[in-house]
Each structure stands twice: as structure tokens, then as C-alpha cells.
Amino acid sequence: MVVGQETHPSTGAGAAPAEFRDAVATMHAARLRPEIFCEEMPAPQRIAPYASALSADVTVDDTDVGTGRIILLHDPAGNDAWEGSFRCVAYARAEIDLELITDPMLAAVGWSWLTEALEAHGASYAAASGTVTRVATESFGGMSDEGGTAQIEIRASWTPLVPDDLAPLDLAPHVEAWGELLCTAVGLPPVPEGVTVMPSRRGQRGSGR
């Protein structure tokens, strides 16, 4: 099921321009792995005049092992910091093996998951920035038998580009790259070459997943 294409213009922004509506439509056309449950979520209202957002959970064996969101921002007047009028803002969090938390290369590897996914999906971009955070949790007292857990959190933003200035902006490769980032972070193996990724079952949680 395709997510409803509702947009959330900021207060006082008026009707969303056609180029923003078209870009949002391409977001919803992205094809994600079946392990990803993806749906629309309320977008932030004060970052840009127009915004639309998706959230996702990665589920393996009926257990949620990762979560994330991707937000499309649009300012028709342009934004010098963005180097354009559109901006993608993404977040991904995943459970990882506790012993990985001390790996000095973990942050750099986590960032490479994003950049490599963008490149693999042909998602042209500029002005990328972000952070990678590792989080370790230990339990004590009555909870000490639960052991420790570890997570990696990746926050990033980038400006989507079009290879041809005359072509419309296509956000599907960017959303698909974000989906791949989520799956890589939770440790899912890559989809074998030649295997077609089916659309994720968006909006289907609790109805025969």
C-alpha cells in the first residue's frame, strides 16, 4: 500500500507549490525491502516553509531492530546553507553487537553506509553533513541479569540534486538509500544482484504482516 501523500506546510505557508508536491510524490514511489515498515509521519513545522516526512521500522523475526525517519524540506526562496531549495534530513538508529561499541572505526563506517547507499542508488547530492553516535546501556541491581545493549545513531542531511537541470527532482533514490542505510545498520545482508526489491507493506502493521 502506498502511503497517503499528505503534506504539512508550515504555519502561514499557504498551498504547497507544484514542485514540492511532485517531489513528495516521488518519495512515496520509493521501493523498500519488505523488512521495512514505512509510513507517513507529521513533519516539523518551523524548519522550512514546506516539509513532508516518513518514518520506518526494520523488523526481523517479528522484532523491531531499527528505526528511522526521513524529512524533505523545501524553501522556494532557496537556502545558502543547503546550496539549493530542497534538503533531505535523515535519522537512523539500530541495535548493534555490544563489542562493536569500542571499535574506533564504527563512526566512520556508519557514515560510509549512508554515502555508499546514496551512490549505489544513483542519488546525486551536495553539502552532506551529519553525526554518528554510539550508545551503550548497562543494567544494574534487579535488572543486572538483562545484560548490556548497544545502539548506533546516524543523523544526516544533504541537498538532493538532479543530474540534468531540465529533469524533475526524483526523491525515490534518496528514500531507497535511506532504507538501505537502515538495513545495513541492523546487519541485514545486501539484496542479491538481479533480485527485485518489492514495495514495502506501508500502513499494514497489525493487518497480516
Contacts in CASP RR format, 6 or more apart in sequence:
PFRMAT RR
TARGET T0000
AUTHOR 0000-0000-0000
METHOD contacts of the structure
MODEL  1
MVVGQETHPSTGAGAAPAEFRDAVATMHAARLRPEIFCEEMPAPQRIAPY
ASALSADVTVDDTDVGTGRIILLHDPAGNDAWEGSFRCVAYARAEIDLEL
ITDPMLAAVGWSWLTEALEAHGASYAAASGTVTRVATESFGGMSDEGGTA
QIEIRASWTPLVPDDLAPLDLAPHVEAWGELLCTAVGLPPVPEGVTVMPS
RRGQRGSGR
1 201 0 8 1.000
1 202 0 8 1.000
1 203 0 8 1.000
1 204 0 8 1.000
2 28 0 8 1.000
2 29 0 8 1.000
2 199 0 8 1.000
2 202 0 8 1.000
3 28 0 8 1.000
3 38 0 8 1.000
3 39 0 8 1.000
3 40 0 8 1.000
3 54 0 8 1.000
3 202 0 8 1.000
3 203 0 8 1.000
4 28 0 8 1.000
4 40 0 8 1.000
5 21 0 8 1.000
5 24 0 8 1.000
5 25 0 8 1.000
5 28 0 8 1.000
6 40 0 8 1.000
6 52 0 8 1.000
7 16 0 8 1.000
7 20 0 8 1.000
7 21 0 8 1.000
7 24 0 8 1.000
7 43 0 8 1.000
7 50 0 8 1.000
7 51 0 8 1.000
7 52 0 8 1.000
8 42 0 8 1.000
8 43 0 8 1.000
8 45 0 8 1.000
8 51 0 8 1.000
8 52 0 8 1.000
8 53 0 8 1.000
9 15 0 8 1.000
9 16 0 8 1.000
9 49 0 8 1.000
9 50 0 8 1.000
9 51 0 8 1.000
10 45 0 8 1.000
10 46 0 8 1.000
10 47 0 8 1.000
10 48 0 8 1.000
10 49 0 8 1.000
10 50 0 8 1.000
10 51 0 8 1.000
11 45 0 8 1.000
11 46 0 8 1.000
13 49 0 8 1.000
13 50 0 8 1.000
16 24 0 8 1.000
16 50 0 8 1.000
17 50 0 8 1.000
17 74 0 8 1.000
17 76 0 8 1.000
19 74 0 8 1.000
19 76 0 8 1.000
19 168 0 8 1.000
19 169 0 8 1.000
20 50 0 8 1.000
20 52 0 8 1.000
20 74 0 8 1.000
20 76 0 8 1.000
22 168 0 8 1.000
22 169 0 8 1.000
23 72 0 8 1.000
23 74 0 8 1.000
23 86 0 8 1.000
23 168 0 8 1.000
23 169 0 8 1.000
23 171 0 8 1.000
24 52 0 8 1.000
24 72 0 8 1.000
24 171 0 8 1.000
26 168 0 8 1.000
26 169 0 8 1.000
26 170 0 8 1.000
26 171 0 8 1.000
26 172 0 8 1.000
27 52 0 8 1.000
27 54 0 8 1.000
27 70 0 8 1.000
27 72 0 8 1.000
27 171 0 8 1.000
27 172 0 8 1.000
27 174 0 8 1.000
27 175 0 8 1.000
29 172 0 8 1.000
30 171 0 8 1.000
30 172 0 8 1.000
30 173 0 8 1.000
30 175 0 8 1.000
30 176 0 8 1.000
31 172 0 8 1.000
31 176 0 8 1.000
31 197 0 8 1.000
31 198 0 8 1.000
31 199 0 8 1.000
31 200 0 8 1.000
32 38 0 8 1.000
32 56 0 8 1.000
32 175 0 8 1.000
32 176 0 8 1.000
32 179 0 8 1.000
32 197 0 8 1.000
32 199 0 8 1.000
32 200 0 8 1.000
33 179 0 8 1.000
33 183 0 8 1.000
33 188 0 8 1.000
33 191 0 8 1.000
33 197 0 8 1.000
33 200 0 8 1.000
34 198 0 8 1.000
34 200 0 8 1.000
34 201 0 8 1.000
35 58 0 8 1.000
35 59 0 8 1.000
35 60 0 8 1.000
35 183 0 8 1.000
35 188 0 8 1.000
36 56 0 8 1.000
36 57 0 8 1.000
36 58 0 8 1.000
36 179 0 8 1.000
36 182 0 8 1.000
36 183 0 8 1.000
36 200 0 8 1.000
37 56 0 8 1.000
37 57 0 8 1.000
37 58 0 8 1.000
37 59 0 8 1.000
37 200 0 8 1.000
37 201 0 8 1.000
37 202 0 8 1.000
37 203 0 8 1.000
37 204 0 8 1.000
37 205 0 8 1.000
37 209 0 8 1.000
38 54 0 8 1.000
38 55 0 8 1.000
38 56 0 8 1.000
38 200 0 8 1.000
38 202 0 8 1.000
38 203 0 8 1.000
39 54 0 8 1.000
39 55 0 8 1.000
39 56 0 8 1.000
39 202 0 8 1.000
39 203 0 8 1.000
39 205 0 8 1.000
40 52 0 8 1.000
40 53 0 8 1.000
40 54 0 8 1.000
40 55 0 8 1.000
41 53 0 8 1.000
41 54 0 8 1.000
41 55 0 8 1.000
41 69 0 8 1.000
42 53 0 8 1.000
43 51 0 8 1.000
43 52 0 8 1.000
43 53 0 8 1.000
43 71 0 8 1.000
43 72 0 8 1.000
44 51 0 8 1.000
44 53 0 8 1.000
44 71 0 8 1.000
45 51 0 8 1.000
47 71 0 8 1.000
47 73 0 8 1.000
47 89 0 8 1.000
48 73 0 8 1.000
48 74 0 8 1.000
48 75 0 8 1.000
48 79 0 8 1.000
48 87 0 8 1.000
49 74 0 8 1.000
49 75 0 8 1.000
49 76 0 8 1.000
50 73 0 8 1.000
50 74 0 8 1.000
50 75 0 8 1.000
50 76 0 8 1.000
51 71 0 8 1.000
51 72 0 8 1.000
51 73 0 8 1.000
51 74 0 8 1.000
52 71 0 8 1.000
52 72 0 8 1.000
53 69 0 8 1.000
53 70 0 8 1.000
53 71 0 8 1.000
53 72 0 8 1.000
54 69 0 8 1.000
54 70 0 8 1.000
54 175 0 8 1.000
55 67 0 8 1.000
55 68 0 8 1.000
55 69 0 8 1.000
56 67 0 8 1.000
56 68 0 8 1.000
56 69 0 8 1.000
56 70 0 8 1.000
56 178 0 8 1.000
56 179 0 8 1.000
56 182 0 8 1.000
56 200 0 8 1.000
57 64 0 8 1.000
57 66 0 8 1.000
57 67 0 8 1.000
57 68 0 8 1.000
58 64 0 8 1.000
58 65 0 8 1.000
58 66 0 8 1.000
58 67 0 8 1.000
58 94 0 8 1.000
58 182 0 8 1.000
58 183 0 8 1.000
58 186 0 8 1.000
58 188 0 8 1.000
59 65 0 8 1.000
59 209 0 8 1.000
60 186 0 8 1.000
60 188 0 8 1.000
65 94 0 8 1.000
65 95 0 8 1.000
65 186 0 8 1.000
66 92 0 8 1.000
66 93 0 8 1.000
66 94 0 8 1.000
66 95 0 8 1.000
66 182 0 8 1.000
66 185 0 8 1.000
66 186 0 8 1.000
67 92 0 8 1.000
67 93 0 8 1.000
67 94 0 8 1.000
67 182 0 8 1.000
68 90 0 8 1.000
68 91 0 8 1.000
68 92 0 8 1.000
68 93 0 8 1.000
68 182 0 8 1.000
69 90 0 8 1.000
69 91 0 8 1.000
70 88 0 8 1.000
70 89 0 8 1.000
70 90 0 8 1.000
70 91 0 8 1.000
70 174 0 8 1.000
70 175 0 8 1.000
70 178 0 8 1.000
71 88 0 8 1.000
71 89 0 8 1.000
71 90 0 8 1.000
72 86 0 8 1.000
72 87 0 8 1.000
72 88 0 8 1.000
72 171 0 8 1.000
73 82 0 8 1.000
73 86 0 8 1.000
73 87 0 8 1.000
73 88 0 8 1.000
73 89 0 8 1.000
74 85 0 8 1.000
74 86 0 8 1.000
74 87 0 8 1.000
75 82 0 8 1.000
75 85 0 8 1.000
76 85 0 8 1.000
77 85 0 8 1.000
78 84 0 8 1.000
78 85 0 8 1.000
79 85 0 8 1.000
79 87 0 8 1.000
81 127 0 8 1.000
82 127 0 8 1.000
82 159 0 8 1.000
83 126 0 8 1.000
83 127 0 8 1.000
83 159 0 8 1.000
84 159 0 8 1.000
86 159 0 8 1.000
86 160 0 8 1.000
86 169 0 8 1.000
87 157 0 8 1.000
87 158 0 8 1.000
87 159 0 8 1.000
87 160 0 8 1.000
88 125 0 8 1.000
88 157 0 8 1.000
88 158 0 8 1.000
88 159 0 8 1.000
88 160 0 8 1.000
88 171 0 8 1.000
88 174 0 8 1.000
88 178 0 8 1.000
89 156 0 8 1.000
89 157 0 8 1.000
90 114 0 8 1.000
90 154 0 8 1.000
90 155 0 8 1.000
90 156 0 8 1.000
90 157 0 8 1.000
90 178 0 8 1.000
90 181 0 8 1.000
91 153 0 8 1.000
91 154 0 8 1.000
91 155 0 8 1.000
91 156 0 8 1.000
92 153 0 8 1.000
92 154 0 8 1.000
92 178 0 8 1.000
92 181 0 8 1.000
92 182 0 8 1.000
92 185 0 8 1.000
93 151 0 8 1.000
93 152 0 8 1.000
93 153 0 8 1.000
93 154 0 8 1.000
93 185 0 8 1.000
94 151 0 8 1.000
94 152 0 8 1.000
94 182 0 8 1.000
94 185 0 8 1.000
94 186 0 8 1.000
94 187 0 8 1.000
95 149 0 8 1.000
95 150 0 8 1.000
95 151 0 8 1.000
95 186 0 8 1.000
96 150 0 8 1.000
96 151 0 8 1.000
96 152 0 8 1.000
96 185 0 8 1.000
97 150 0 8 1.000
98 136 0 8 1.000
98 148 0 8 1.000
98 149 0 8 1.000
98 150 0 8 1.000
100 106 0 8 1.000
100 150 0 8 1.000
100 152 0 8 1.000
101 134 0 8 1.000
101 136 0 8 1.000
101 150 0 8 1.000
103 109 0 8 1.000
106 132 0 8 1.000
106 134 0 8 1.000
106 152 0 8 1.000
107 132 0 8 1.000
107 133 0 8 1.000
107 134 0 8 1.000
108 132 0 8 1.000
110 132 0 8 1.000
110 152 0 8 1.000
110 154 0 8 1.000
110 185 0 8 1.000
111 130 0 8 1.000
111 132 0 8 1.000
111 154 0 8 1.000
111 156 0 8 1.000
113 154 0 8 1.000
113 180 0 8 1.000
113 181 0 8 1.000
113 184 0 8 1.000
113 185 0 8 1.000
114 128 0 8 1.000
114 154 0 8 1.000
114 156 0 8 1.000
114 177 0 8 1.000
114 181 0 8 1.000
115 128 0 8 1.000
117 177 0 8 1.000
117 178 0 8 1.000
117 179 0 8 1.000
117 180 0 8 1.000
117 181 0 8 1.000
117 184 0 8 1.000
118 125 0 8 1.000
118 158 0 8 1.000
118 173 0 8 1.000
118 174 0 8 1.000
118 177 0 8 1.000
120 177 0 8 1.000
120 180 0 8 1.000
121 173 0 8 1.000
121 174 0 8 1.000
121 176 0 8 1.000
121 177 0 8 1.000
121 180 0 8 1.000
122 173 0 8 1.000
122 177 0 8 1.000
123 160 0 8 1.000
123 173 0 8 1.000
123 174 0 8 1.000
123 176 0 8 1.000
123 177 0 8 1.000
124 160 0 8 1.000
124 161 0 8 1.000
124 162 0 8 1.000
124 163 0 8 1.000
125 158 0 8 1.000
125 159 0 8 1.000
125 160 0 8 1.000
125 161 0 8 1.000
125 174 0 8 1.000
126 158 0 8 1.000
126 159 0 8 1.000
126 161 0 8 1.000
127 158 0 8 1.000
127 159 0 8 1.000
128 156 0 8 1.000
128 157 0 8 1.000
128 158 0 8 1.000
128 159 0 8 1.000
129 156 0 8 1.000
129 157 0 8 1.000
129 158 0 8 1.000
130 154 0 8 1.000
130 155 0 8 1.000
130 156 0 8 1.000
130 157 0 8 1.000
131 154 0 8 1.000
131 155 0 8 1.000
131 156 0 8 1.000
132 152 0 8 1.000
132 153 0 8 1.000
132 154 0 8 1.000
132 155 0 8 1.000
133 152 0 8 1.000
133 153 0 8 1.000
133 154 0 8 1.000
133 155 0 8 1.000
134 150 0 8 1.000
134 151 0 8 1.000
134 152 0 8 1.000
134 153 0 8 1.000
135 150 0 8 1.000
135 151 0 8 1.000
135 152 0 8 1.000
135 153 0 8 1.000
136 148 0 8 1.000
136 149 0 8 1.000
136 150 0 8 1.000
137 148 0 8 1.000
137 149 0 8 1.000
137 150 0 8 1.000
137 151 0 8 1.000
138 147 0 8 1.000
138 148 0 8 1.000
139 145 0 8 1.000
139 146 0 8 1.000
139 147 0 8 1.000
139 148 0 8 1.000
152 185 0 8 1.000
154 181 0 8 1.000
154 185 0 8 1.000
158 174 0 8 1.000
160 169 0 8 1.000
160 171 0 8 1.000
160 174 0 8 1.000
162 168 0 8 1.000
162 169 0 8 1.000
162 170 0 8 1.000
184 190 0 8 1.000
191 197 0 8 1.000
201 209 0 8 1.000
END
